[in-house]
Amino acid sequence: MATSVASFAQIHHPKFDVQGHRGARGLKPENTIPAFLAALDYGVTTLELDLA
């Protein structure tokens, strides 16, 4: 029963993955801790960063 309820919820109410590209791009210097913290404050669910 729990599995069918969870499956129904995922089909009818999908969750969004809000990504912070390089942190809070345009608000803080990209790929910095302040940018990542700002992105989290704005509610992103995934942080994306570039490694060189």
MMTF fields as JSON, N, C-alpha, C and O atoms, coordinates in Angstrom:
{
  "mmtfVersion": "1.0.0",
  "mmtfProducer": "UNKNOWN",
  "numBonds": 207,
  "numAtoms": 208,
  "numGroups": 52,
  "numChains": 1,
  "numModels": 1,
  "chainsPerModel": [1],
  "groupsPerChain": [52],
  "chainIdList": ["A"],
  "bondAtomList": [4, 2, 8, 6, 12, 10, 16, 14, 20, 18, 24, 22, 28, 26, 32, 30, 36, 34, 40, 38, 44, 42, 48, 46, 52, 50, 56, 54, 60, 58, 64, 62, 68, 66, 72, 70, 76, 74, 80, 78, 84, 82, 88, 86, 92, 90, 96, 94, 100, 98, 104, 102, 108, 106, 112, 110, 116, 114, 120, 118, 124, 122, 128, 126, 132, 130, 136, 134, 140, 138, 144, 142, 148, 146, 152, 150, 156, 154, 160, 158, 164, 162, 168, 166, 172, 170, 176, 174, 180, 178, 184, 182, 188, 186, 192, 190, 196, 194, 200, 198, 204, 202],
  "bondOrderList": [1, 1, 1, 1, 1, 1, 1, 1, 1, 1, 1, 1, 1, 1, 1, 1, 1, 1, 1, 1, 1, 1, 1, 1, 1, 1, 1, 1, 1, 1, 1, 1, 1, 1, 1, 1, 1, 1, 1, 1, 1, 1, 1, 1, 1, 1, 1, 1, 1, 1, 1],
  "groupList": [{"groupName": "MET", "atomNameList": ["N", "CA", "C", "O"], "elementList": ["N", "C", "C", "O"], "formalChargeList": [0, 0, 0, 0], "bondAtomList": [1, 0, 2, 1, 3, 2], "bondOrderList": [1, 1, 2], "singleLetterCode": "M", "chemCompType": "L-PEPTIDE LINKING"}, {"groupName": "ALA", "atomNameList": ["N", "CA", "C", "O"], "elementList": ["N", "C", "C", "O"], "formalChargeList": [0, 0, 0, 0], "bondAtomList": [1, 0, 2, 1, 3, 2], "bondOrderList": [1, 1, 2], "singleLetterCode": "A", "chemCompType": "L-PEPTIDE LINKING"}, {"groupName": "THR", "atomNameList": ["N", "CA", "C", "O"], "elementList": ["N", "C", "C", "O"], "formalChargeList": [0, 0, 0, 0], "bondAtomList": [1, 0, 2, 1, 3, 2], "bondOrderList": [1, 1, 2], "singleLetterCode": "T", "chemCompType": "L-PEPTIDE LINKING"}, {"groupName": "SER", "atomNameList": ["N", "CA", "C", "O"], "elementList": ["N", "C", "C", "O"], "formalChargeList": [0, 0, 0, 0], "bondAtomList": [1, 0, 2, 1, 3, 2], "bondOrderList": [1, 1, 2], "singleLetterCode": "S", "chemCompType": "L-PEPTIDE LINKING"}, {"groupName": "VAL", "atomNameList": ["N", "CA", "C", "O"], "elementList": ["N", "C", "C", "O"], "formalChargeList": [0, 0, 0, 0], "bondAtomList": [1, 0, 2, 1, 3, 2], "bondOrderList": [1, 1, 2], "singleLetterCode": "V", "chemCompType": "L-PEPTIDE LINKING"}, {"groupName": "PHE", "atomNameList": ["N", "CA", "C", "O"], "elementList": ["N", "C", "C", "O"], "formalChargeList": [0, 0, 0, 0], "bondAtomList": [1, 0, 2, 1, 3, 2], "bondOrderList": [1, 1, 2], "singleLetterCode": "F", "chemCompType": "L-PEPTIDE LINKING"}, {"groupName": "GLN", "atomNameList": ["N", "CA", "C", "O"], "elementList": ["N", "C", "C", "O"], "formalChargeList": [0, 0, 0, 0], "bondAtomList": [1, 0, 2, 1, 3, 2], "bondOrderList": [1, 1, 2], "singleLetterCode": "Q", "chemCompType": "L-PEPTIDE LINKING"}, {"groupName": "ILE", "atomNameList": ["N", "CA", "C", "O"], "elementList": ["N", "C", "C", "O"], "formalChargeList": [0, 0, 0, 0], "bondAtomList": [1, 0, 2, 1, 3, 2], "bondOrderList": [1, 1, 2], "singleLetterCode": "I", "chemCompType": "L-PEPTIDE LINKING"}, {"groupName": "HIS", "atomNameList": ["N", "CA", "C", "O"], "elementList": ["N", "C", "C", "O"], "formalChargeList": [0, 0, 0, 0], "bondAtomList": [1, 0, 2, 1, 3, 2], "bondOrderList": [1, 1, 2], "singleLetterCode": "H", "chemCompType": "L-PEPTIDE LINKING"}, {"groupName": "PRO", "atomNameList": ["N", "CA", "C", "O"], "elementList": ["N", "C", "C", "O"], "formalChargeList": [0, 0, 0, 0], "bondAtomList": [1, 0, 2, 1, 3, 2], "bondOrderList": [1, 1, 2], "singleLetterCode": "P", "chemCompType": "L-PEPTIDE LINKING"}, {"groupName": "LYS", "atomNameList": ["N", "CA", "C", "O"], "elementList": ["N", "C", "C", "O"], "formalChargeList": [0, 0, 0, 0], "bondAtomList": [1, 0, 2, 1, 3, 2], "bondOrderList": [1, 1, 2], "singleLetterCode": "K", "chemCompType": "L-PEPTIDE LINKING"}, {"groupName": "ASP", "atomNameList": ["N", "CA", "C", "O"], "elementList": ["N", "C", "C", "O"], "formalChargeList": [0, 0, 0, 0], "bondAtomList": [1, 0, 2, 1, 3, 2], "bondOrderList": [1, 1, 2], "singleLetterCode": "D", "chemCompType": "L-PEPTIDE LINKING"}, {"groupName": "GLY", "atomNameList": ["N", "CA", "C", "O"], "elementList": ["N", "C", "C", "O"], "formalChargeList": [0, 0, 0, 0], "bondAtomList": [1, 0, 2, 1, 3, 2], "bondOrderList": [1, 1, 2], "singleLetterCode": "G", "chemCompType": "PEPTIDE LINKING"}, {"groupName": "ARG", "atomNameList": ["N", "CA", "C", "O"], "elementList": ["N", "C", "C", "O"], "formalChargeList": [0, 0, 0, 0], "bondAtomList": [1, 0, 2, 1, 3, 2], "bondOrderList": [1, 1, 2], "singleLetterCode": "R", "chemCompType": "L-PEPTIDE LINKING"}, {"groupName": "LEU", "atomNameList": ["N", "CA", "C", "O"], "elementList": ["N", "C", "C", "O"], "formalChargeList": [0, 0, 0, 0], "bondAtomList": [1, 0, 2, 1, 3, 2], "bondOrderList": [1, 1, 2], "singleLetterCode": "L", "chemCompType": "L-PEPTIDE LINKING"}, {"groupName": "GLU", "atomNameList": ["N", "CA", "C", "O"], "elementList": ["N", "C", "C", "O"], "formalChargeList": [0, 0, 0, 0], "bondAtomList": [1, 0, 2, 1, 3, 2], "bondOrderList": [1, 1, 2], "singleLetterCode": "E", "chemCompType": "L-PEPTIDE LINKING"}, {"groupName": "ASN", "atomNameList": ["N", "CA", "C", "O"], "elementList": ["N", "C", "C", "O"], "formalChargeList": [0, 0, 0, 0], "bondAtomList": [1, 0, 2, 1, 3, 2], "bondOrderList": [1, 1, 2], "singleLetterCode": "N", "chemCompType": "L-PEPTIDE LINKING"}, {"groupName": "TYR", "atomNameList": ["N", "CA", "C", "O"], "elementList": ["N", "C", "C", "O"], "formalChargeList": [0, 0, 0, 0], "bondAtomList": [1, 0, 2, 1, 3, 2], "bondOrderList": [1, 1, 2], "singleLetterCode": "Y", "chemCompType": "L-PEPTIDE LINKING"}],
  "groupTypeList": [0, 1, 2, 3, 4, 1, 3, 5, 1, 6, 7, 8, 8, 9, 10, 5, 11, 4, 6, 12, 8, 13, 12, 1, 13, 12, 14, 10, 9, 15, 16, 2, 7, 9, 1, 5, 14, 1, 1, 14, 11, 17, 12, 4, 2, 2, 14, 15, 14, 11, 14, 1],
  "groupIdList": [1, 2, 3, 4, 5, 6, 7, 8, 9, 10, 11, 12, 13, 14, 15, 16, 17, 18, 19, 20, 21, 22, 23, 24, 25, 26, 27, 28, 29, 30, 31, 32, 33, 34, 35, 36, 37, 38, 39, 40, 41, 42, 43, 44, 45, 46, 47, 48, 49, 50, 51, 52],
  "secStructList": [7, 2, 2, 2, 2, 2, 2, 2, 2, 2, 2, 2, 1, 7, 7, 7, 7, 7, 3, 3, 3, 6, 6, 6, 5, 6, 6, 5, 7, 6, 6, 1, 2, 2, 2, 2, 2, 2, 2, 2, 2, 6, 6, 7, 1, 3, 3, 3, 7, 7, 7, 7],
  "xCoordList": [0.823, 0.0, 0.868, 0.602, 1.898, 2.753, 3.445, 3.611, 3.852, 4.525, 3.589, 3.99, 2.346, 1.403, 1.069, 0.894, 0.978, 0.718, 1.901, 1.714, 3.128, 4.32, 4.41, 4.739, 4.127, 4.164, 3.127, 3.42, 1.928, 0.866, 1.293, 1.067, 1.908, 2.344, 3.413, 3.405, 4.328, 5.385, 4.836, 5.316, 3.855, 3.273, 2.472, 2.58, 1.685, 0.769, 1.336, 0.787, 2.399, 3.024, 4.544, 5.205, 5.1, 6.553, 7.295, 6.842, 8.424, 9.257, 10.178, 10.585, 10.494, 11.417, 12.799, 12.935, 13.809, 15.193, 15.665, 15.936, 15.762, 16.19, 17.704, 18.218, 18.408, 19.861, 20.476, 20.015, 21.529, 22.315, 23.559, 24.546, 23.517, 24.645, 25.788, 25.685, 26.878, 28.041, 27.672, 28.297, 26.666, 26.19, 25.073, 24.17, 25.118, 24.107, 24.652, 25.008, 24.706, 25.293, 24.649, 23.424, 25.48, 24.995, 24.813, 24.67, 24.816, 24.654, 25.944, 26.216, 26.725, 27.995, 29.037, 28.671, 30.328, 31.352, 31.124, 30.934, 31.146, 30.851, 31.85, 33.028, 31.347, 32.162, 32.852, 33.978, 32.199, 32.758, 31.81, 30.622, 32.351, 31.52, 30.378, 29.243, 30.628, 29.509, 28.417, 27.232, 28.811, 27.817, 26.987, 25.773, 27.626, 26.901, 25.979, 24.851, 26.449, 25.608, 24.409, 23.3, 24.625, 23.517, 22.498, 21.292, 22.976, 22.067, 21.217, 20.014, 21.833, 21.079, 20.051, 18.941, 20.415, 19.464, 18.262, 17.155, 18.479, 17.39, 16.565, 15.54, 17.003, 16.199, 16.57, 15.766, 17.767, 18.151, 18.26, 18.544, 18.032, 18.117, 19.371, 19.734, 20.036, 21.276, 22.25, 21.888, 23.486, 24.54, 25.386, 25.765, 25.679, 26.505, 27.74, 27.649, 28.903, 30.132, 31.035, 30.897, 31.948, 32.909, 34.268, 34.709, 34.912, 36.267, 37.213, 36.944, 38.305, 39.26, 40.482, 41.394],
  "yCoordList": [-1.197, 0.0, 1.263, 2.197, 1.293, 2.481, 2.735, 3.885, 1.663, 1.822, 2.416, 3.293, 1.955, 2.483, 3.942, 4.725, 4.318, 5.717, 6.582, 7.668, 6.112, 6.871, 7.008, 8.084, 5.944, 6.005, 6.978, 7.755, 6.954, 7.874, 9.31, 10.175, 9.576, 10.937, 11.414, 12.578, 10.54, 10.938, 11.213, 12.12, 10.464, 10.661, 11.955, 12.71, 12.216, 13.355, 14.626, 15.709, 14.508, 15.672, 15.535, 15.358, 15.616, 15.445, 16.569, 17.714, 16.228, 17.233, 17.864, 17.212, 19.096, 19.798, 19.805, 19.894, 19.711, 19.826, 21.219, 21.467, 22.118, 23.487, 23.533, 23.335, 23.795, 23.745, 25.13, 26.072, 25.235, 26.462, 26.292, 25.706, 26.797, 26.649, 27.54, 28.766, 26.916, 27.621, 28.434, 29.453, 27.979, 28.689, 29.632, 29.263, 30.842, 31.858, 32.738, 33.897, 32.169, 32.839, 34.205, 34.33, 35.217, 36.57, 37.368, 38.59, 36.683, 37.371, 37.388, 38.335, 36.34, 36.195, 35.685, 35.169, 35.817, 35.257, 33.747, 33.016, 33.299, 31.904, 30.947, 31.265, 29.758, 28.675, 29.065, 28.635, 29.866, 30.24, 29.784, 29.561, 29.651, 29.272, 30.272, 29.844, 31.602, 32.541, 32.327, 32.492, 31.964, 31.709, 30.472, 30.47, 29.428, 28.21, 28.437, 27.945, 29.174, 29.473, 30.331, 30.107, 31.312, 32.152, 31.312, 31.492, 30.399, 29.536, 28.692, 28.538, 28.151, 27.375, 28.242, 27.789, 29.486, 30.411, 30.672, 30.9, 30.637, 30.852, 29.598, 29.648, 28.464, 27.255, 26.247, 25.369, 26.345, 25.34, 23.973, 23.875, 22.925, 21.568, 20.849, 19.811, 21.389, 20.812, 21.931, 22.914, 21.781, 22.724, 22.109, 20.94, 22.881, 22.428, 23.292, 24.515, 22.664, 23.439, 22.926, 21.791, 23.765, 23.408, 23.185, 23.968, 22.124, 21.833, 22.049, 21.61, 22.716, 22.976, 22.11, 22.19],
  "zCoordList": [0.0, 0.0, 0.0, -0.756, 0.84, 0.908, -0.416, -0.821, -1.099, -2.388, -3.42, -4.186, -3.455, -4.442, -4.156, -5.09, -2.9, -2.551, -2.953, -3.501, -2.686, -3.061, -4.574, -5.074, -5.308, -6.772, -7.298, -8.207, -6.752, -7.164, -6.922, -7.769, -5.775, -5.45, -6.421, -6.822, -6.804, -7.735, -9.121, -9.8, -9.551, -10.881, -10.93, -11.896, -9.921, -9.94, -9.315, -9.516, -8.58, -7.95, -8.032, -7.009, -9.246, -9.353, -8.638, -8.611, -8.072, -7.417, -8.447, -9.408, -8.249, -9.122, -8.49, -7.269, -9.321, -8.879, -9.283, -10.458, -8.326, -8.601, -8.429, -7.328, -9.519, -9.491, -9.417, -10.062, -8.616, -8.534, -9.392, -8.947, -10.614, -11.532, -11.075, -11.111, -10.646, -10.095, -8.853, -8.56, -8.138, -6.953, -7.32, -8.071, -6.805, -7.116, -8.234, -8.021, -9.41, -10.574, -10.793, -10.807, -10.962, -11.183, -9.906, -9.948, -8.769, -7.484, -6.673, -5.935, -6.818, -6.092, -7.079, -8.135, -6.766, -7.653, -7.842, -6.871, -9.09, -9.401, -8.768, -8.606, -8.412, -7.842, -6.543, -6.288, -5.724, -4.426, -3.319, -3.553, -2.124, -0.98, -0.784, -0.576, -0.841, -0.702, -1.762, -1.471, -2.981, -4.031, -3.703, -3.906, -3.201, -2.856, -1.658, -1.644, -0.661, 0.502, 0.112, 0.598, -0.762, -1.229, -1.994, -1.824, -2.831, -3.586, -2.639, -2.853, -1.603, -0.622, 0.091, 0.369, 0.387, 1.014, 0.112, 0.6, -1.207, -2.165, -2.398, -3.079, -1.837, -1.905, -2.973, -3.288, -3.543, -4.534, -3.863, -2.669, -4.645, -4.119, -4.592, -4.04, -5.609, -6.126, -6.443, -7.089, -5.987, -6.349, -7.453, -7.372, -8.472, -9.592, -9.619, -9.517, -9.756, -9.796, -10.903, -11.358, -11.327, -12.359, -11.714, -10.873, -12.115, -11.661, -12.827, -13.945, -12.566, -13.653, -13.512, -14.335]
}
